């Protein structure tokens, strides 16, 4: 196994830069630069020198002996002053050490997976944690990175393995008198696990939306003040505003952190009949994005007839409310009238959706959970026929168990590993 190294902190000037080395030669390689390394899990200040003995920097070193390290191998972290010149020089010196090479993207984390320090769901949780921009995203990613999904999958697996063991015992002693009918217990175990799987699948879509960000579309006729409202919320001129109808031709997006929730506001083209081909394309896109959004904010004016109707949960306001007397539920992006209350309503709606969020958040997770759920459904149907179908039931249970193993990356995941780890930076 090669010993790998990479910069573990961001590129560019900083107060501190950390270079990570992992593998069987990690301690020896660090000693080439620093003369010696501190004992594992203790820090030490060393003079880092090049091969000619010239001083490069004064650094702090921390060593972790495998398997009690992030990767499961011996690991050394060199904490340098964050000068790009210092980092380049140290990386260059390491590249000249026999047996060392630059790490590939995500290779440190991949070794943690291979050394069973993390399961695949935790790896994905770590990637989400690094990318988290809001508090809600951080909390969700931390739940997965901490092993929550793996622990739940292990519980499900232990229950269905218990069911399989009961059936196997009955099959093995088919020629003898078995005093107890295992069918009721097996059915209870299968039903309990399948119920949990279906709940997890249902909540996975909300979890995925949390990871990607909730979309809230501002909908209305031309000149309803949609772009003005977007600019007011964004506190910048994100969209062009004018009195000319049809100014907005494409969907304009503004990402924001709404009390810890990731939200993308969509300013859509004004909805109306038009002979303008370009405006018509914009309206088609507006309708599609609005229909797919998690929530819609309708800005309505007297006499408006829109090709899209509000559904339960959508927010409906009187557009340009500061210039319309006695208008119901007024809002204005010019004066800010009603905007704070609108954002509170958006947060309340999305927070209610968040109550359904579960640990699974990827299409890969849903696929594995659906395979397991479908297999358990077939097993439950077959077990009702009695002992003559027990072998078929046991095979379906094994299929469900393999799906849960796939969820955690134990089997059949080589085809997706490269894609997952490619999203990591070099030092992770």
Secondary structure, DSSP 8 states (H G I E B T S, - for coil): --EEEEE-S-SS-EEEEEEEEESTTHHHHHHHHHSS---TT-EEEEEEE-TT--EEEEEEEEEE-TTSSSSSS-EEEEEEEE-HHHHHHHHHHHHTSTTEEE--TTHHHHHHHHTTSS-HHHHHHHHHHHH--SHHHHHHHHHHHTTHHHHHHHHHHHHHHHHHHHHHHHHHTTTS--SS--HHHHHHHHHHHHHHHHHHHHHHHHHHHHHH-EEEEEEESTTSSHHHHHHHHHTS--S---SSTT---S-EEEEEEETTEEEEEEE----S----HHHHHHHHHHHHHHHHSSEEEEEE-TT---SS---TT-EEEETTGGGSTT-TTB--TTT-TTHHHHHHHHHHHHHHHHTT--S--SHHHHHHHHHHHHHHHHHHHHHTT-GGGHHHHHHHHHHHHHHHHHHTTSSS-HHHHHHHHHTS-TT-
